[in-house]
Amino acid sequence: MVRMNKKKNLSLMSIFLAIAIVASSMVYMMKEVKVDYSKTLPQKRVPKGPGYHRKPIIDFKDRTLVHLGDFTTNTVADNKAKKFLKTKISVRTSDEDVSEELQVRNIIVRDAVIEVMSSNTFEEIASPQGKEKLKENLTRGINKIVTEGEIEEVYFTEFIVQ
């Protein structure tokens, strides 16, 4: 009986010793791993909900590239099937002053984008030519608002029609 307890204690001690060795090895390896946080970009949490005002984000490397954000609109219903368009839009501006102006006039710009996007039917925006026409219309619509230069190009980083 005493022998069984000794064997049991010995095997329990062996297990605890193995766990301790593995744990200390992991702690040692984690101390050795060094992460250069200067090369990683901070991730911003974007709050969502009713009444939240989304501010355009100016790219920190290329100050003429502005991310206007997410847009979801209904398309014009020419038949009974209702469709919606969800996009993420960025624009290239002629200079940094336009980028700053887009931030100041954010609400007006977002309204113009939604107005242009919601005035199209599904058939108009489903083709590649339709997307190009939508980009041209968005460029014209935003350029009516800005006074310090112009929008040179519109980019869709997400484009979903359902």
Backbone bond lengths (Angstrom), bond angles and torsions (degrees), N, CA, C in turn:
res aa  C-N    CA-C-N  psi(-1)  N-CA   C-N-CA  omega(-1)  CA-C   N-CA-C  phi
1 M - - - 1.428 - - 1.530 111.23 -
2 V 1.319 115.79 -41.93 1.449 120.53 178.75 1.513 109.69 -65.36
3 R 1.347 115.96 -36.96 1.456 119.60 178.98 1.524 111.73 -63.74
4 M 1.325 117.90 -40.68 1.471 120.99 179.50 1.526 110.74 -63.74
5 N 1.290 117.15 -41.01 1.456 120.29 177.66 1.522 110.73 -64.16
6 K 1.360 116.90 -38.67 1.458 119.80 177.82 1.522 110.45 -64.18
7 K 1.333 117.39 -43.29 1.463 120.71 179.50 1.529 110.42 -65.54
8 K 1.303 114.85 -40.90 1.463 119.19 179.61 1.528 110.26 -64.85
9 N 1.306 116.89 -44.73 1.462 121.42 178.66 1.522 110.33 -64.13
10 L 1.331 116.39 -40.45 1.462 121.00 -179.88 1.526 110.50 -64.11
11 S 1.333 118.52 -43.22 1.461 120.76 179.93 1.540 110.58 -69.73
12 L 1.332 118.47 -36.57 1.463 120.83 175.77 1.527 110.90 -64.79
13 M 1.293 116.87 -41.42 1.470 120.92 177.89 1.525 110.06 -64.89
14 S 1.322 118.08 -38.50 1.468 121.51 178.22 1.519 110.56 -63.03
15 I 1.329 116.37 -42.13 1.466 120.23 178.96 1.526 110.48 -64.53
16 F 1.319 118.01 -46.62 1.460 121.48 178.57 1.526 111.57 -61.87
17 L 1.324 117.25 -38.78 1.459 121.92 178.42 1.530 110.09 -64.37
18 A 1.337 117.25 -43.13 1.458 121.10 178.99 1.530 110.58 -63.44
19 I 1.324 116.40 -42.50 1.466 120.53 178.67 1.525 110.33 -63.56
20 A 1.323 117.23 -42.16 1.459 121.35 179.70 1.522 110.94 -63.64
21 I 1.327 117.44 -40.54 1.473 120.96 179.33 1.527 110.31 -65.19
22 V 1.331 117.42 -45.68 1.465 121.20 179.58 1.532 110.25 -62.82
23 A 1.320 118.15 -44.34 1.462 121.81 -179.27 1.523 111.08 -63.70
24 S 1.327 117.29 -44.57 1.469 119.16 -179.74 1.527 110.78 -67.62
25 S 1.325 117.87 -34.04 1.468 120.46 176.30 1.520 110.65 -64.36
26 M 1.324 116.15 -41.40 1.464 119.48 179.24 1.519 111.33 -65.32
27 V 1.310 117.39 -41.48 1.467 121.02 178.21 1.518 109.83 -62.25
28 Y 1.315 117.75 -42.74 1.462 122.09 -179.99 1.536 110.30 -63.15
29 M 1.329 116.86 -44.38 1.467 120.49 -178.60 1.524 110.72 -66.78
30 M 1.313 118.03 -36.74 1.462 120.54 -179.74 1.524 110.88 -68.61
31 K 1.321 117.69 -31.26 1.462 120.24 177.23 1.518 110.56 -71.83
32 E 1.324 117.26 -30.78 1.451 121.74 -178.85 1.526 112.88 -76.17
33 V 1.321 118.14 -27.26 1.457 121.99 -179.47 1.521 108.01 -76.32
34 K 1.327 115.63 121.08 1.455 120.01 179.42 1.514 108.44 -116.17
35 V 1.320 116.81 129.01 1.448 122.67 -179.38 1.521 108.12 -105.33
36 D 1.330 115.46 129.42 1.455 120.61 176.53 1.530 108.22 -88.11
37 Y 1.326 115.87 97.65 1.454 120.44 -175.75 1.526 112.57 -73.30
38 S 1.317 118.67 -11.57 1.457 119.86 179.16 1.526 110.97 -71.47
39 K 1.346 117.49 -18.75 1.453 120.33 -179.18 1.521 112.43 -92.92
40 T 1.305 117.86 -6.88 1.462 120.38 179.42 1.518 109.07 -102.41
41 L 1.314 115.76 145.60 1.458 120.64 178.93 1.524 109.64 -90.17
42 P 1.309 117.15 141.04 1.463 118.30 177.08 1.526 109.59 -68.05
43 Q 1.305 116.13 138.30 1.452 121.28 179.04 1.527 108.36 -92.96
44 K 1.326 115.18 120.61 1.451 119.73 179.19 1.517 108.99 -92.28
45 R 1.304 115.92 134.40 1.461 120.23 172.93 1.512 107.26 -86.36
46 V 1.311 115.98 124.47 1.454 120.69 -179.61 1.515 108.44 -98.15
47 P 1.337 116.50 112.61 1.456 118.29 177.87 1.522 110.44 -66.63
48 K 1.316 116.11 146.14 1.452 121.03 178.91 1.514 108.20 -129.38
49 G 1.284 114.93 157.01 1.455 119.24 177.65 1.504 110.57 145.70
50 P 1.302 116.83 174.26 1.460 119.78 -177.62 1.519 111.13 -64.73
51 G 1.305 114.69 134.18 1.457 119.98 175.98 1.516 114.75 83.17
52 Y 1.329 118.24 0.03 1.458 118.60 -179.77 1.514 109.83 -76.97
53 H 1.306 115.83 132.00 1.457 122.80 -178.29 1.527 108.33 -95.56
54 R 1.331 117.18 110.15 1.454 120.94 -179.81 1.518 109.54 -84.57
55 K 1.310 116.19 125.26 1.448 122.11 -177.60 1.530 109.45 -95.33
56 P 1.338 118.78 135.06 1.453 119.62 177.64 1.530 110.34 -60.69
57 I 1.313 116.40 147.44 1.456 121.21 -179.50 1.523 108.62 -109.29
58 I 1.316 116.62 123.14 1.456 121.53 177.80 1.523 107.55 -88.77
59 D 1.328 116.16 129.28 1.458 121.45 179.63 1.528 108.56 -63.17
60 F 1.341 117.42 130.25 1.459 119.47 -174.22 1.527 113.04 -73.88
61 K 1.326 118.26 -20.98 1.467 120.28 178.67 1.518 111.45 -89.34
62 D 1.319 116.77 -42.21 1.457 122.14 -179.65 1.522 107.24 -117.52
63 R 1.320 116.69 97.07 1.465 121.02 -171.83 1.528 113.12 -71.02
64 T 1.349 117.35 -4.07 1.463 119.13 176.55 1.522 111.82 -96.04
65 L 1.330 117.97 0.27 1.465 122.49 177.42 1.527 108.74 -102.73
66 V 1.328 116.26 119.23 1.463 121.53 -175.97 1.527 108.94 -121.12
67 H 1.323 116.19 128.99 1.454 122.10 176.31 1.527 107.49 -92.14
68 L 1.320 116.54 111.00 1.464 120.28 -177.84 1.518 112.75 -77.83
69 G 1.320 117.52 -25.14 1.453 120.34 175.48 1.508 113.95 116.30
70 D 1.337 114.87 -162.93 1.466 123.63 -178.06 1.524 109.42 -91.42
71 F 1.331 115.16 142.46 1.463 121.09 176.85 1.526 108.46 -136.22
72 T 1.314 116.27 133.75 1.456 121.53 174.89 1.523 107.57 -131.65
73 T 1.347 116.03 121.77 1.464 120.40 -179.57 1.524 109.57 -137.78
74 N 1.313 115.69 161.26 1.459 121.91 171.62 1.513 108.20 -83.06
75 T 1.318 116.47 149.89 1.462 119.78 172.18 1.520 107.93 -91.70
76 V 1.337 115.88 164.51 1.454 120.45 177.47 1.521 107.14 -67.61
77 A 1.320 116.98 128.60 1.461 121.57 -177.16 1.522 109.35 -92.41
78 D 1.346 116.04 101.82 1.457 119.40 177.31 1.532 110.81 -86.90
79 N 1.315 115.01 -16.24 1.461 119.73 171.70 1.522 106.87 -128.20
80 K 1.298 117.85 -170.67 1.465 118.97 -175.15 1.522 113.58 -78.67
81 A 1.320 117.71 -13.67 1.470 120.58 -179.68 1.524 109.01 -78.11
82 K 1.311 116.60 118.27 1.466 120.82 179.57 1.520 108.99 -90.72
83 K 1.305 116.46 134.66 1.460 122.68 179.94 1.522 108.31 -124.72
84 F 1.335 115.01 158.47 1.453 117.94 174.09 1.520 109.67 -132.81
85 L 1.317 114.73 157.79 1.459 122.96 -178.24 1.518 108.06 -118.58
86 K 1.328 116.34 127.21 1.464 121.41 176.98 1.524 107.50 -120.90
87 T 1.332 116.62 124.59 1.462 121.08 -178.53 1.524 110.97 -137.61
88 K 1.316 113.74 159.27 1.462 122.46 165.50 1.519 104.71 -117.66
89 I 1.322 116.24 128.18 1.461 120.29 -172.40 1.522 110.75 -122.14
90 S 1.334 115.01 135.38 1.460 122.85 171.35 1.528 106.93 -126.63
91 V 1.323 116.08 153.76 1.467 120.29 179.05 1.521 109.91 -132.75
92 R 1.327 114.90 150.25 1.465 121.09 171.82 1.512 107.13 -103.41
93 T 1.334 115.79 129.25 1.459 121.21 -177.76 1.527 110.29 -104.84
94 S 1.332 115.71 163.98 1.460 120.23 -178.77 1.528 111.87 -72.46
95 D 1.334 117.24 -28.19 1.473 119.76 176.20 1.531 110.10 -159.84
96 E 1.320 115.60 176.08 1.464 121.02 -176.30 1.524 112.92 -65.87
97 D 1.340 117.46 -27.57 1.466 119.96 179.92 1.528 111.04 -63.02
98 V 1.327 116.41 -36.68 1.470 120.25 178.62 1.524 109.32 -66.96
99 S 1.328 116.26 -38.25 1.472 120.11 178.22 1.517 110.53 -60.04
100 E 1.318 116.41 -44.44 1.464 120.47 178.27 1.527 110.96 -65.50
101 E 1.332 117.08 -39.00 1.458 120.84 179.87 1.532 111.11 -65.16
102 L 1.329 116.91 -35.57 1.465 120.23 177.77 1.526 110.84 -62.56
103 Q 1.322 116.33 -34.84 1.462 119.05 176.55 1.517 111.17 -67.94
104 V 1.318 116.76 -41.67 1.464 120.79 -178.71 1.527 110.90 -67.52
105 R 1.324 117.06 -40.45 1.468 122.12 -176.63 1.533 112.05 -99.88
106 N 1.302 116.52 30.26 1.465 122.53 -173.73 1.527 113.21 -54.13
107 I 1.311 118.56 -46.74 1.465 121.62 -176.72 1.523 110.64 -64.13
108 I 1.309 116.59 -41.93 1.470 120.89 -179.50 1.526 110.10 -67.27
109 V 1.326 116.56 -40.62 1.468 121.06 179.53 1.524 110.04 -64.83
110 R 1.327 117.24 -46.07 1.471 120.41 179.75 1.533 110.59 -60.92
111 D 1.322 117.10 -40.85 1.462 120.73 177.90 1.522 110.96 -61.90
112 A 1.334 117.21 -43.45 1.470 120.93 179.63 1.532 110.64 -63.59
113 V 1.332 116.99 -41.10 1.467 120.80 179.62 1.525 109.89 -63.41
114 I 1.323 116.87 -45.91 1.470 120.62 -179.71 1.532 110.57 -63.53
115 E 1.322 116.88 -39.99 1.468 120.75 179.41 1.529 111.16 -62.17
116 V 1.329 116.60 -44.95 1.474 120.33 179.83 1.526 110.37 -66.44
117 M 1.330 116.76 -45.46 1.464 120.13 -177.08 1.524 112.23 -64.98
118 S 1.317 117.71 -39.10 1.464 120.58 -175.62 1.520 113.03 -80.22
119 S 1.327 117.86 -4.43 1.462 120.46 179.93 1.527 112.31 -92.00
120 N 1.336 117.92 7.71 1.459 122.05 -178.91 1.527 111.01 -108.45
121 T 1.328 115.47 151.47 1.458 120.49 173.04 1.520 108.94 -89.38
122 F 1.311 115.63 165.75 1.464 121.15 178.15 1.527 110.51 -58.56
123 E 1.322 116.36 -44.30 1.467 120.66 -177.99 1.531 111.44 -62.42
124 E 1.323 117.07 -34.67 1.468 120.33 -178.81 1.524 112.44 -68.34
125 I 1.317 117.59 -34.70 1.470 119.33 -175.31 1.518 113.82 -102.41
126 A 1.323 117.53 -2.29 1.466 120.45 -177.26 1.522 112.70 -74.08
127 S 1.314 118.17 -27.76 1.472 121.24 -177.20 1.525 110.87 -91.84
128 P 1.335 117.69 160.65 1.475 120.54 175.44 1.533 112.27 -59.80
129 Q 1.339 116.65 -36.74 1.463 119.06 178.15 1.527 110.61 -66.58
130 G 1.329 115.90 -35.53 1.459 120.19 177.67 1.518 111.94 -65.27
131 K 1.329 116.65 -38.65 1.471 120.75 177.34 1.524 110.44 -64.56
132 E 1.333 116.06 -41.41 1.472 119.50 178.11 1.530 111.21 -63.76
133 K 1.331 116.20 -41.23 1.467 119.86 177.68 1.528 110.44 -63.75
134 L 1.347 116.63 -39.91 1.463 120.88 177.40 1.532 110.40 -61.95
135 K 1.329 117.25 -41.43 1.475 120.87 176.94 1.526 110.96 -60.68
136 E 1.335 116.20 -43.69 1.469 120.23 178.76 1.528 111.16 -62.32
137 N 1.325 115.97 -43.59 1.476 119.98 179.29 1.527 111.18 -64.95
138 L 1.323 116.80 -39.47 1.472 119.99 176.88 1.520 110.87 -64.11
139 T 1.334 116.87 -42.29 1.473 120.78 178.60 1.524 110.00 -59.79
140 R 1.336 116.76 -47.26 1.472 120.22 178.72 1.531 111.36 -62.34
141 G 1.333 116.03 -44.26 1.465 119.89 -177.73 1.521 112.97 -63.09
142 I 1.345 116.68 -41.70 1.474 119.82 179.75 1.524 110.41 -73.41
143 N 1.343 117.16 -36.69 1.466 119.92 -179.99 1.530 112.23 -64.99
144 K 1.328 118.31 -22.61 1.466 120.40 175.25 1.525 110.95 -68.48
145 I 1.329 116.44 -22.71 1.468 121.37 -175.76 1.528 111.69 -91.39
146 V 1.327 117.49 -42.72 1.472 120.03 -175.00 1.520 110.81 -76.03
147 T 1.335 115.64 145.99 1.466 121.18 -178.20 1.517 112.25 -116.99
148 E 1.337 117.81 -15.33 1.467 122.43 -172.50 1.517 114.01 -96.95
149 G 1.286 119.56 15.86 1.461 122.13 -175.88 1.502 108.01 151.31
150 E 1.353 115.68 -141.01 1.456 117.19 -179.69 1.517 112.47 -155.47
151 I 1.330 113.91 164.90 1.456 121.92 172.90 1.522 105.76 -86.82
152 E 1.323 116.61 125.70 1.459 120.19 -178.65 1.523 112.27 -92.27
153 E 1.330 117.07 -35.53 1.462 120.32 -175.06 1.522 109.65 -151.59
154 V 1.326 115.65 145.61 1.467 122.39 174.79 1.517 107.62 -112.85
155 Y 1.334 116.11 136.10 1.460 121.39 -179.89 1.527 109.38 -122.53
156 F 1.328 115.98 134.77 1.456 121.56 171.46 1.524 107.32 -97.84
157 T 1.320 117.32 118.45 1.468 119.78 175.75 1.517 110.50 -96.94
158 E 1.320 116.88 -8.19 1.457 123.78 171.83 1.509 106.59 -154.61
159 F 1.328 116.22 137.69 1.468 120.11 -178.34 1.523 108.00 -148.13
160 I 1.324 116.28 105.24 1.463 121.35 -176.81 1.528 108.34 -126.98
161 V 1.334 116.17 127.39 1.451 120.96 174.60 1.525 106.81 -119.38
162 Q 1.319 116.54 127.52 1.466 120.72 179.86 1.494 110.39 -134.01
